[in-house]
C-alpha cells in the first residue's frame, strides 16, 4: 500500500505531498527529502543513458527500517523523474507483497499523466504548489486502489 506520494520540483522543493496517516506527515516529508539525494545519485549515474533510453522510472531507491515503531512493516521508497526533472517519490508499505515492480511503474505513469494535465491548465503557474482537486482525487484513488 502506498502511504505517501510526493511531487518535487526541479529545484527540490515540494509541489505536492500527500500521506495516508496524517499524524505522521512530518516524518514522511523528511523521508521524501532524504530520498532526493538517492534520486540525484541515480540520475547522475545514469547520465546520458537516461536520455538515450528515455527510462524515467528509477526503481527502488532504498528500504527503510527506521520507523518500525510507527509501522510494523518495512517501508520502501520508489522514484520517477520526468523529462523536465520534476521528481515523483512514492513511499510504499512492503507488507503488500502482491505489489510488483510493473504495478509501481503503472502508478507512476498514472501520476505523470495527471501531473501533465495539471501543467496543461492555463490557470496553473508552473512552480506553484499543486492544489488541483482532480489531481488530489487521483492520488487518493491511487492510494485506496493499492490498499
Secondary structure, 3 states (H helix, E strand, C coil): CEEEEEEECCCCCEEEEEECCHHHHHHHHHHHHHHHHHHHHHHHHHCHHHHHHCCCEEEEEEEECCCCCCCCCCEEEEEEECCCCCEEEEEEECCCCCCCHHHHHHHHHHHHHHHHHHHCCCCCCCCCCCCCHHHHHHHHHHHHHHC
